[in-house]
Amino acid sequence: MPGSKVLVLGGTGPAGICLVRELVFRKHEVVVYARNPSKLPEELVSNPLVEIIQGEMSTPSPLSTAVSKSHSIISLLGPDINRDNAIDPTTFSTFFSSTLFPLMREHGVRRILAMGTLSIKLPEDRWTLLQSAAILFMRTLHGNLYRVIHHIRDAFEQEGGDLDWTIFRIAQIPGGSDEESWRKDREDGEVFAGMIGEAGWTGTTRRGALAKWLVDELERGDGRWLRKLPAVGRKG
């Protein structure tokens, strides 16, 4: 039987901190599973709605505990372009398919939203210079990270078919993670979700606005993006 909380993976980065702020603001109980919890601001660490479980992707026991407490998962896990070009391209996909998905099934957790990038091109996307340039840049200069993202997509499509997954594709996500920046950025216009190149799509959304959309999507629960890969950006 699922738990009562939202599990956040990648919650100690700037986007993850904004997400935890948004969840707490909307009175959701949160579990943050983190390798280094000291990166979280003290006001979130001490918030009674927030539980922190320390662990690595490779330590399934504490992760199992975190999943067992949750009804849904939002993952901001992904490679860091500044330092992870030598990463094994299957690191994250193996984590999802071999560790997280089995734990979700074991504990009855079905819903997961996970991060992707513009490197994932779909047949429904329309041509844009931004996506074409992003793909060329990643394949030419950061080919390993390009493969990481595509392995993540493959893991969800091939191994997550019985789960209620969504991969949200993002490009630029500027903005601070402090409370003032999050509060300002969450109101930064309407958020677009759809295919790249559609009317209204832009390649940028601020971290606070992305966090708001993620929690909106979790609360909506209408299935519009189940097993799909919407691009998310500020509506132009």
Phi and psi in degrees as a GROMACS rama.xvg file:
@    title "Ramachandran Plot"
@    xaxis  label "Phi"
@    yaxis  label "Psi"
@TYPE xy
-62.1694  158.096  PRO-2
-84.472  -162.195  GLY-3
-110.421  1.91434  SER-4
-115.952  167.706  LYS-5
-102.075  123.198  VAL-6
-89.1364  126.279  LEU-7
-109.304  123.414  VAL-8
-106.918  135.981  LEU-9
77.9652  30.4379  GLY-10
-83.564  -1.48415  GLY-11
-100.576  -4.60732  THR-12
-81.8361  171.533  GLY-13
-56.9657  -44.9051  PRO-14
-66.8966  -37.3724  ALA-15
-66.4544  -39.0956  GLY-16
-64.1898  -41.0821  ILE-17
-60.8749  -39.5097  CYS-18
-64.325  -44.2717  LEU-19
-62.1971  -41.3423  VAL-20
-58.4342  -44.5453  ARG-21
-64.6664  -43.62  GLU-22
-62.3906  -44.6591  LEU-23
-66.0471  -40.7715  VAL-24
-57.1901  -34.2281  PHE-25
-97.3438  14.7322  ARG-26
68.7469  28.8534  LYS-27
-86.6908  138.877  HIS-28
-74.3934  138.638  GLU-29
-129.016  139.072  VAL-30
-113.568  123.237  VAL-31
-104.619  117.179  VAL-32
-99.4527  116.719  TYR-33
-144.22  145.225  ALA-34
-72.7744  -37.0572  ARG-35
-132.218  80.9677  ASN-36
-62.6281  -16.9692  PRO-37
-64.5888  -13.7509  SER-38
-76.2858  -13.7525  LYS-39
-77.2992  140.375  LEU-40
-61.8474  146.961  PRO-41
-59.6425  -35.1898  GLU-42
-66.7712  -24.3817  GLU-43
-84.9391  -39.0027  LEU-44
-58.1635  -39.6915  VAL-45
-87.7332  -4.35296  SER-46
-70.5727  130.261  ASN-47
-64.5059  -15.9241  PRO-48
-82.6867  -10.7863  LEU-49
-107.139  126.629  VAL-50
-115.458  136.719  GLU-51
-114.839  129.025  ILE-52
-120.716  121.904  ILE-53
-87.8855  135.598  GLN-54
177.747  170.232  GLY-55
-106.632  167.161  GLU-56
-62.2112  -26.5011  MET-57
-91.6625  6.54659  SER-58
-115.979  89.0575  THR-59
-67.6958  -23.6592  PRO-60
-64.055  -53.691  SER-61
-66.4115  -31.0317  PRO-62
-65.212  -39.7744  LEU-63
-59.4762  -41.4001  SER-64
-60.8455  -43.8973  THR-65
-63.2223  -44.2861  ALA-66
-64.8984  -38.7857  VAL-67
-63.3207  -23.9889  SER-68
-87.3847  -0.848779  LYS-69
-117.096  155.936  SER-70
-109.601  -18.5398  HIS-71
-150.333  159.614  SER-72
-131.382  135.869  ILE-73
-120.442  122.243  ILE-74
-112.917  126.656  SER-75
-110.815  22.5711  LEU-76
-70.994  141.287  LEU-77
175.863  169.445  GLY-78
-72.9496  151.208  PRO-79
-97.093  117.147  ASP-80
-62.5361  -21.9414  ILE-81
-83.695  -15.8621  ASN-82
-147.467  -2.63721  ARG-83
-112.26  22.2199  ASP-84
-67.4761  -17.2855  ASN-85
-96.7904  6.58929  ALA-86
-65.7002  147.491  ILE-87
-61.9037  122.189  ASP-88
-63.9471  -11.7097  PRO-89
-100.98  5.46307  THR-90
-55.6925  -53.7087  THR-91
-75.0834  -40.2693  PHE-92
-63.4528  -38.7858  SER-93
-66.4386  -39.4389  THR-94
-57.7086  -47.7306  PHE-95
-64.4837  -53.3928  PHE-96
-74.0528  -35.5364  SER-97
-99.128  -20.8175  SER-98
-117.355  -58.4465  THR-99
-70.3646  -47.5674  LEU-100
-59.41  -45.6054  PHE-101
-60.1756  -37.2827  PRO-102
-68.0506  -37.7393  LEU-103
-60.8163  -44.5967  MET-104
-64.7641  -40.4448  ARG-105
-61.3934  -38.4752  GLU-106
-101.976  7.26195  HIS-107
73.5592  25.572  GLY-108
-96.4752  123.767  VAL-109
-108.747  -31.7057  ARG-110
-93.0567  130.229  ARG-111
-146.216  132.474  ILE-112
-111.709  129.002  LEU-113
-131.627  152.43  ALA-114
-85.9377  135.756  MET-115
-130.469  -173.363  GLY-116
-135.553  178.091  THR-117
-65.6672  -10.9949  LEU-118
-62.4864  -21.2723  SER-119
-86.7384  111.109  ILE-120
-104.764  130.216  LYS-121
-107.584  153.98  LEU-122
-59.3436  -26.7747  PRO-123
-78.8234  -14.6998  GLU-124
-67.9649  145.026  ASP-125
-94.0171  154.45  ARG-126
-64.563  133.101  TRP-127
-138.008  148.402  THR-128
-63.3569  -38.0613  LEU-129
-61.5974  -48.8843  LEU-130
-67.5436  -41.5085  GLN-131
-61.0385  -42.6266  SER-132
-67.3007  -39.5054  ALA-133
-63.5042  -42.4166  ALA-134
-66.4509  -43.7591  ILE-135
-61.7263  -43.7045  LEU-136
-61.3789  -47.469  PHE-137
-68.2209  -43.2994  MET-138
-67.5316  -33.7182  ARG-139
-82.6633  -45.6492  THR-140
-104.16  -22.7512  LEU-141
-136.733  53.4844  HIS-142
-59.3288  -34.3755  GLY-143
-65.6967  -42.1765  ASN-144
-68.4995  -34.5882  LEU-145
-58.5023  -43.077  TYR-146
-67.8815  -34.9862  ARG-147
-55.9569  -49.7344  VAL-148
-63.6009  -40.2885  ILE-149
-71.6915  -32.6267  HIS-150
-65.1067  -37.234  HIS-151
-61.8922  -46.8635  ILE-152
-57.797  -45.5704  ARG-153
-61.3893  -38.709  ASP-154
-61.0487  -44.1356  ALA-155
-68.6847  -44.8391  PHE-156
-70.4698  -33.6807  GLU-157
-94.6913  -30.7371  GLN-158
-113.994  -11.8622  GLU-159
-108.438  20.9494  GLY-160
-60.2028  -28.6645  GLY-161
-90.2836  -2.13993  ASP-162
-101.077  159.412  LEU-163
-93.3421  79.5149  ASP-164
-103.971  153.591  TRP-165
-139.578  131.267  THR-166
-104.301  116.737  ILE-167
-94.9129  126.778  PHE-168
-97.2339  126.794  ARG-169
-124.561  162.016  ILE-170
-117.555  -97.5643  ALA-171
-93.8566  131.099  GLN-172
-129.469  76.0907  ILE-173
-72.6897  175.052  PRO-174
117.108  152.391  GLY-175
-86.4574  168.551  GLY-176
-109.329  -1.20696  SER-177
-68.4093  162.557  ASP-178
-61.6339  -40.6749  GLU-179
-63.5711  -44.7156  GLU-180
-65.2899  -44.3243  SER-181
-58.7824  -46.411  TRP-182
-61.4782  -40.7859  ARG-183
-69.0973  -45.9687  LYS-184
-72.8128  -26.7524  ASP-185
-66.1516  -17.2938  ARG-186
-104.272  19.1452  GLU-187
-81.7487  66.9273  ASP-188
75.9423  179.724  GLY-189
-81.3354  142.522  GLU-190
-93.2502  134.828  VAL-191
-94.6113  139.364  PHE-192
-136.614  122.62  ALA-193
173.699  -150.8  GLY-194
-92.2209  148.394  MET-195
-62.783  134.114  ILE-196
90.7984  -9.31881  GLY-197
-67.2258  157.87  GLU-198
-57.2808  128.326  ALA-199
100.239  -15.4217  GLY-200
-76.1784  136.599  TRP-201
-130.882  162.288  THR-202
-90.6775  10.004  GLY-203
-132.759  137.414  THR-204
-146.266  140.197  THR-205
-75.13  153.781  ARG-206
-58.8747  -40.0591  ARG-207
-64.2843  -38.1258  GLY-208
-69.4639  -38.2869  ALA-209
-62.1494  -43.4853  LEU-210
-60.0658  -41.7223  ALA-211
-62.6229  -43.317  LYS-212
-62.9777  -41.4251  TRP-213
-61.3897  -42.8208  LEU-214
-72.8429  -36.2799  VAL-215
-56.0732  -47.449  ASP-216
-63.3216  -39.4979  GLU-217
-65.0533  -42.9552  LEU-218
-73.7494  -33.2111  GLU-219
-62.1851  -50.1855  ARG-220
58.8212  28.4406  GLY-221
-93.8339  -1.67575  ASP-222
78.9524  9.42741  GLY-223
-64.1871  -28.3179  ARG-224
-116.45  22.696  TRP-225
-67.1528  129.803  LEU-226
55.3389  38.083  ARG-227
-131.984  170.627  LYS-228
-128.846  71.0469  LEU-229
-69.9742  145.762  PRO-230
-86.6761  136.271  ALA-231
-118.502  129.315  VAL-232
-159.708  172.678  GLY-233
-70.4868  131.069  ARG-234
-70.2996  126.253  LYS-235
